[in-house]
Structure formats: C-alpha cells, structure tokens
Amino acid sequence: MQIAIRLFARLRDIAGAADLVRDVPEGATVETAWQALAIEFPAMAPHRAALSVAVNAEYARFTRGLAERDEVVFLPPVSGG
C-alpha cells in the first residue's frame, strides 16, 4: 500500500526532498515506515529518539497502524528564539 511521507528540517535535507511516496506492507506501522526510511537514508537513523510523528494531521505513536494513502509526518525537534 502507498503512503505519503513528509519530512522537515534536517530529515528533509538528508532525503533531499520534503515529500516522498513509499510502499509499505499491509499491517505496517509508523515504525515500519521509519525503519524503511532509516535503511534508505542511514543518516536519519540517529534522529529517531527525538522525533514526533503525525498521521493524517493528528499526533500519533510509532505503534500506530497505517492505511492506504495515509500521510505520515516526521517532526524533528525545533529550536529557536
């Protein structure tokens, strides 16, 4: 099944794009999607511990199941003044 993935800040820089479309297996979770990204872009892997995630514009846990056409947004911490 296909999902949309949105990336911001450093994650976007690593992937070279803000918006991705990826195939994930039936029964996939947000963690499944993240692991696939970490394999495709190994430099993303260390960022996992600090990420928040949203699915279809609602904050979610990495254990959340995914459905066809879901939008998953990985949100790194933001700092500034």
MDTraj code that builds the backbone (N, CA, C; nanometers):
import mdtraj as md
import numpy as np

residues = "MET GLN ILE ALA ILE ARG LEU PHE ALA ARG LEU ARG ASP ILE ALA GLY ALA ALA ASP LEU VAL ARG ASP VAL PRO GLU GLY ALA THR VAL GLU THR ALA TRP GLN ALA LEU ALA ILE GLU PHE PRO ALA MET ALA PRO HIS ARG ALA ALA LEU SER VAL ALA VAL ASN ALA GLU TYR ALA ARG PHE THR ARG GLY LEU ALA GLU ARG ASP GLU VAL VAL PHE LEU PRO PRO VAL SER GLY GLY".split()
xyz = np.array([
    [0.0849, -0.1169, 0.0000],
    [0.0000, 0.0000, 0.0000],
    [0.0897, 0.1235, 0.0000],
    [0.0414, 0.2307, -0.0573],
    [0.1201, 0.3532, -0.0656],
    [0.0826, 0.4503, 0.0447],
    [0.1876, 0.5144, 0.0986],
    [0.1685, 0.6213, 0.1960],
    [0.2501, 0.7427, 0.1508],
    [0.2082, 0.8586, 0.1960],
    [0.2841, 0.9810, 0.1728],
    [0.3643, 1.0091, 0.2990],
    [0.4872, 1.0530, 0.2809],
    [0.5735, 1.0870, 0.3941],
    [0.6201, 1.2306, 0.3753],
    [0.6076, 1.3104, 0.4807],
    [0.6555, 1.4491, 0.4780],
    [0.7689, 1.4619, 0.5781],
    [0.8726, 1.5312, 0.5358],
    [0.9916, 1.5487, 0.6179],
    [1.0220, 1.6974, 0.6323],
    [1.0758, 1.7338, 0.7468],
    [1.1105, 1.8723, 0.7738],
    [1.2536, 1.8816, 0.8248],
    [1.3079, 2.0017, 0.8156],
    [1.4373, 2.0371, 0.8724],
    [1.5466, 1.9399, 0.8280],
    [1.6228, 1.8886, 0.9232],
    [1.7367, 1.8013, 0.8905],
    [1.6939, 1.6760, 0.8148],
    [1.5792, 1.6201, 0.8458],
    [1.5338, 1.4993, 0.7749],
    [1.5114, 1.5288, 0.6265],
    [1.4537, 1.6436, 0.5975],
    [1.4343, 1.6850, 0.4588],
    [1.5682, 1.7002, 0.3885],
    [1.6644, 1.7584, 0.4568],
    [1.7980, 1.7756, 0.3990],
    [1.8625, 1.6404, 0.3672],
    [1.8495, 1.5464, 0.4575],
    [1.9088, 1.4143, 0.4366],
    [1.8452, 1.3446, 0.3170],
    [1.7132, 1.3498, 0.3069],
    [1.6415, 1.2814, 0.1984],
    [1.6520, 1.3565, 0.0663],
    [1.6786, 1.4864, 0.0740],
    [1.6831, 1.5667, -0.0474],
    [1.5460, 1.6016, -0.1012],
    [1.4429, 1.5801, -0.0193],
    [1.3053, 1.6107, -0.0596],
    [1.2193, 1.6214, 0.0653],
    [1.1159, 1.7035, 0.0566],
    [1.0231, 1.7185, 0.1686],
    [0.9094, 1.6180, 0.1623],
    [0.8739, 1.5761, 0.0409],
    [0.7596, 1.4861, 0.0219],
    [0.8041, 1.3608, -0.0511],
    [0.7698, 1.2470, 0.0070],
    [0.8023, 1.1176, -0.0518],
    [0.6762, 1.0328, -0.0576],
    [0.6722, 0.9410, -0.1494],
    [0.5672, 0.8392, -0.1537],
    [0.6384, 0.7054, -0.1478],
    [0.5944, 0.6193, -0.0569],
    [0.6586, 0.4899, -0.0404],
    [0.5536, 0.3800, -0.0275],
    [0.5926, 0.2615, -0.0699],
    [0.5101, 0.1430, -0.0498],
    [0.5488, 0.0788, 0.0818],
    [0.4503, 0.0429, 0.1608],
    [0.4718, -0.0318, 0.2843],
    [0.3785, -0.1524, 0.2820],
    [0.4136, -0.2585, 0.3527],
    [0.3278, -0.3771, 0.3515],
    [0.1990, -0.3575, 0.4313],
    [0.0987, -0.4354, 0.3982],
    [-0.0243, -0.4368, 0.4787],
    [0.0141, -0.4631, 0.6234],
    [-0.0518, -0.3978, 0.7162],
    [-0.0219, -0.4149, 0.8583],
    [0.0953, -0.3312, 0.9061],
    [0.1482, -0.2448, 0.8198],
    [0.2618, -0.1608, 0.8572],
    [0.2209, -0.0595, 0.9636],
    [0.3191, -0.0196, 1.0428],
    [0.3018, 0.0842, 1.1432],
    [0.3906, 0.2028, 1.1066],
    [0.3780, 0.3086, 1.1829],
    [0.4677, 0.4225, 1.1636],
    [0.6122, 0.3766, 1.1794],
    [0.6377, 0.2901, 1.2746],
    [0.7741, 0.2373, 1.2946],
    [0.8235, 0.1650, 1.1704],
    [0.7383, 0.0898, 1.1050],
    [0.7744, 0.0213, 0.9809],
    [0.8203, 0.1223, 0.8768],
    [0.7438, 0.2294, 0.8627],
    [0.7781, 0.3337, 0.7662],
    [0.9107, 0.3993, 0.8038],
    [0.9288, 0.4268, 0.9323],
    [1.0533, 0.4888, 0.9769],
    [1.1728, 0.3982, 0.9494],
    [1.1592, 0.2710, 0.9811],
    [1.2704, 0.1781, 0.9588],
    [1.3085, 0.1716, 0.8111],
    [1.2094, 0.1744, 0.7236],
    [1.2378, 0.1735, 0.5799],
    [1.3151, 0.2998, 0.5400],
    [1.2766, 0.4145, 0.5959],
    [1.3494, 0.5384, 0.5674],
    [1.4918, 0.5326, 0.6211],
    [1.5083, 0.4790, 0.7411],
    [1.6412, 0.4699, 0.8016],
    [1.7335, 0.3769, 0.7220],
    [1.6768, 0.2772, 0.6572],
    [1.7570, 0.1898, 0.5710],
    [1.7927, 0.2633, 0.4422],
    [1.6956, 0.3328, 0.3858],
    [1.7187, 0.4071, 0.2618],
    [1.8129, 0.5253, 0.2839],
    [1.7990, 0.5923, 0.3979],
    [1.8798, 0.7097, 0.4316],
    [1.9416, 0.6877, 0.5699],
    [2.0530, 0.6145, 0.5787],
    [2.1115, 0.5797, 0.7095],
    [2.1400, 0.6988, 0.8009],
    [2.1656, 0.8146, 0.7462],
    [2.1932, 0.9313, 0.8298],
    [2.0709, 0.9749, 0.9105],
    [1.9524, 0.9272, 0.8751],
    [1.8312, 0.9597, 0.9519],
    [1.8225, 0.8809, 1.0819],
    [1.8782, 0.7634, 1.0847],
    [1.8612, 0.6715, 1.1975],
    [1.8867, 0.7349, 1.3344],
    [1.9927, 0.8129, 1.3526],
    [2.0182, 0.8701, 1.4859],
    [1.9114, 0.9695, 1.5336],
    [1.8282, 1.0170, 1.4467],
    [1.7269, 1.1163, 1.4832],
    [1.6019, 1.0545, 1.5441],
    [1.5875, 0.9244, 1.5396],
    [1.4648, 0.8550, 1.5826],
    [1.4207, 0.8917, 1.7239],
    [1.5139, 0.8974, 1.8169],
    [1.4789, 0.9180, 1.9580],
    [1.4138, 1.0544, 1.9845],
    [1.4408, 1.1523, 1.8999],
    [1.3906, 1.2873, 1.9253],
    [1.2686, 1.3247, 1.8410],
    [1.2203, 1.2337, 1.7589],
    [1.1116, 1.2658, 1.6659],
    [0.9732, 1.2608, 1.7293],
    [0.8877, 1.3469, 1.6784],
    [0.7437, 1.3326, 1.6979],
    [0.6887, 1.2902, 1.5623],
    [0.5682, 1.2362, 1.5635],
    [0.5089, 1.1911, 1.4378],
    [0.3605, 1.2261, 1.4358],
    [0.3117, 1.2546, 1.3171],
    [0.1685, 1.2772, 1.2970],
    [0.1226, 1.1910, 1.1799],
    [0.0027, 1.1402, 1.1902],
    [-0.0591, 1.0648, 1.0816],
    [-0.1899, 1.1352, 1.0488],
    [-0.2027, 1.1760, 0.9242],
    [-0.3220, 1.2482, 0.8796],
    [-0.3540, 1.3673, 0.9702],
    [-0.2494, 1.4453, 1.0005],
    [-0.2594, 1.5698, 1.0761],
    [-0.2947, 1.5524, 1.2236],
    [-0.2784, 1.4314, 1.2784],
    [-0.3005, 1.4084, 1.4209],
    [-0.1763, 1.3423, 1.4786],
    [-0.1300, 1.3947, 1.5917],
    [-0.0146, 1.3326, 1.6557],
    [-0.0426, 1.1850, 1.6789],
    [0.0622, 1.1040, 1.6623],
    [0.0470, 0.9592, 1.6737],
    [0.1712, 0.8997, 1.7379],
    [0.1604, 0.7748, 1.7739],
    [0.2740, 0.6980, 1.8264],
    [0.3339, 0.6159, 1.7132],
    [0.4550, 0.5714, 1.7341],
    [0.5210, 0.4894, 1.6332],
    [0.4538, 0.3527, 1.6176],
    [0.3695, 0.3146, 1.7117],
    [0.2982, 0.1875, 1.7036],
    [0.1691, 0.1973, 1.6228],
    [0.1328, 0.3169, 1.5800],
    [0.0070, 0.3373, 1.5058],
    [0.0107, 0.2636, 1.3733],
    [-0.0959, 0.1928, 1.3437],
    [-0.1096, 0.1240, 1.2155],
    [-0.1358, 0.2230, 1.1035],
    [-0.0958, 0.1859, 0.9838],
    [-0.1136, 0.2713, 0.8671],
    [-0.2106, 0.2088, 0.7687],
    [-0.2750, 0.2941, 0.6917],
    [-0.3682, 0.2514, 0.5879],
    [-0.3271, 0.3150, 0.4552],
    [-0.3788, 0.2613, 0.3470],
    [-0.3534, 0.3152, 0.2134],
    [-0.3776, 0.4661, 0.2122],
    [-0.2834, 0.5382, 0.1533],
    [-0.2896, 0.6844, 0.1342],
    [-0.2764, 0.7670, 0.2617],
    [-0.2416, 0.7068, 0.3724],
    [-0.2149, 0.7864, 0.4923],
    [-0.0985, 0.8810, 0.4651],
    [-0.0991, 0.9946, 0.5342],
    [0.0131, 1.0869, 0.5305],
    [0.0837, 1.0808, 0.6657],
    [0.2106, 1.0460, 0.6624],
    [0.2925, 1.0357, 0.7832],
    [0.3914, 1.1511, 0.7822],
    [0.3930, 1.2274, 0.8908],
    [0.4836, 1.3415, 0.9018],
    [0.5780, 1.3158, 1.0173],
    [0.7081, 1.3156, 0.9869],
    [0.8094, 1.3009, 1.0903],
    [0.8598, 1.4405, 1.1272],
    [0.8471, 1.4742, 1.2557],
    [0.8742, 1.6088, 1.3039],
    [0.9948, 1.6095, 1.3978],
    [1.1075, 1.6600, 1.3520],
    [1.2217, 1.6721, 1.4415],
    [1.1994, 1.7861, 1.5409],
    [1.2732, 1.7878, 1.6494],
    [1.2568, 1.8977, 1.7448],
    [1.2934, 2.0304, 1.6787],
    [1.2284, 2.1356, 1.7242],
    [1.2520, 2.2686, 1.6695],
    [1.3027, 2.3582, 1.7817],
    [1.4040, 2.4360, 1.7502],
    [1.4528, 2.5322, 1.8491],
    [1.4651, 2.6669, 1.7814],
    [1.4738, 2.7646, 1.8597],
    [1.4886, 2.8979, 1.8045],
    [1.4571, 3.0025, 1.9082],
    [1.4588, 3.1227, 1.8646],
    [1.4374, 3.2290, 1.9610],
    [1.3309, 3.3247, 1.9174],
])
top = md.Topology()
chain = top.add_chain()
for i, resn in enumerate(residues, 1):
    res = top.add_residue(resn, chain, resSeq=i)
    for name in ("N", "CA", "C"):
        top.add_atom(name, md.element.get_by_symbol(name[0]), res)
traj = md.Trajectory(xyz[None], top)
